[in-house]
Every structure is written in C-alpha cells, then in structure tokens.
Amino acid sequence: MTSSLLVSPGDTAVLQCQVTGNPLSSVEHLITWSRGGYDMSRAVVDTPSVDRSRLTIAHVDRRDAGAFHCRVFNGVDPASSATAELIIKCKALALVTTTIRLRFDCNMIRPFDDLRHDWAGAQLLKQINRSA
C-alpha cells in the first residue's frame, strides 16, 4: 500500500493497494476504498488484477487531501485494512486577525441575576450585581 503521497494541485494522484492471502480469485469486491466525509465519486478505482487495486484522483486540490482506507476481505475473518495519506502541496497563506473590544452600557428596567450575550457563536457571560 502506498503509505503517503505528496502531489501538487492539478496533478493526478494514484494510490495503490496490494493484497496477499488465500483465496483471492473467488471473492467479488475483495478490495474496497473509503474515506469518511469524502465524495468518492471524485475518485476512479481500477483493479487490474485480483490482488491489486488503484485509486486515482485527477486534478487534485485541497479538498482531496486526507487519509484513504483500503479494506481487504476475502471471506476469512478478520478483514484487513491499510491507510494512505494524500498530501496536497499548497502555498502558505498569511492570516491577519484583529481583536475588537466592545463596551455595552445598559439601563435595565428590572435587575436580572445574570445576562447572557451570544455573538457569532461565542457565548459571553456577564454577571450583573443587583446592587449596581
């Protein structure tokens, strides 16, 4: 099995899985490829012989990077698997972040034990003193 493969965006990636065992020829779908959360329709699986399989992805990009699993089962438990990591070269990107400090002055008609604000998924908790 190809353990890892480093390719550039736009290249064609080919991962290979080789099988040994007995029996091999009498089992349909002996070798299967998978990757959780990945659209496997982007890949083409070719099995040139009963003991070998290739997974090919043309015109790779960042979304293709990740671990692909080759599972082998010939009817004799347990199944066997191996993992190949597809690594896509990509340009380093600089990310600039900013921090914004906000102040809210509020007048309340009636006091609350606590007041919760939710902004962009980050929850902020502000305890309000009844005497303030």
N, C-alpha and C positions, 0 to 999 in steps of 0.2 A: 504494500500500500504506500502511496505517496504520503509522507508524513506532513510535509508542508510545501507550499508552492508560492513563490513571490512573482507577481506579474505587474505590468504597468496597465493603467486604464486604457481600454480599447483593445488589449491583447485577447487572445483565446487561451483559456485555462483548461488543462486536461489533467484530471486526477485519475489514478489507476488503482484497481483493487485486484489482487491475485489470490486465488483460492487453492488450498490443498485439502484433501480428505477423500473419503470413500463412503458412499457413492457420490459421484458428481454428475454424471450424464443423465440420470433418471429423474432429476428434480427440476420442475419448472420454477422459474423465478428464484433461482439459487442465490443470486446476488441482488440486493436492493440498496438504493442510495436514499438518504434523507438528510434534512436539516430543519430543525424546528423554526417555524415562523418564516420560512423562505419559500418563495414561489418556484417550485421545482420545474415548472413549465419553461423557465429560462434555460434549463439545462437539457442536454441531449445525452441519453445513456446508450452506449454501444457495447454489446457483448460479442466480441469477435470469436470467442471460444467459451466453452462451458466453465473454464477455470479462470477467466479474466473478464473484467468489466472496466469501461472508461466512462467517466462523467465529463462532458465538455460544455463549457460556457463561453460563448462567443461575445466579443465586445464587452468585457468585464468593466464594471465600475464599482464604486464604494459599497453599494448595497449587496454586492456579491461576496464581499469579504466575510469569512467566518468558518466554522467547523462543519465539515460534511462527514456523514457517517456511512460507512459501507457495512451492511449487515449480511452475513452469510448463514444460510441454514440449508442443510442437505437432508433433513429428516431425522438426524441423530442429535438428540439434545446434549448439551445446550447449544443455542445459536452462538455464533461468534461475530464480533464486530471490531472495526478499527476506525480511527478518526484521522482525517486530513484537514489541515488548516490552510485555507486560501487567504493569502495576504495580498492586498492591492496597494501598490505604491501610491502615495498621494502627497501633494505639496503641503508643506506645513503652513498653517493659517494662524495669523495673529488675531486674538480676540481681545478687544478692549471693553472693559465693563466699567460702569460708573455706579456710585452709591448716591442715592438721593435721601436726604434727611427731611422728613416731614414733621410738622407740628400741627396738631389739631387742638384748638381751643373750643370747648363746648360748654354751653349752659344747658343744664338739664332741668326739666320741669319737675321730675321726681328722681331721687337717687336710686341707683342700681348697685347690687353687690359687686358685680363685675360687668365689664363691657368688652365684647369681642368684636374685632375687626378682621375681615378677610379680604386680602388684596392679592390678586394674581396667584392664588393657591397657597400663599404663605399666611399662616394664621398668627396674629399678634394678640396677645392677651394683656390687657391693661386693668390692673386692679384700681378701682376708684374708692378713695376713702370717703365714707359718708359724711365725715365732718368737714371735708374740704370744700 
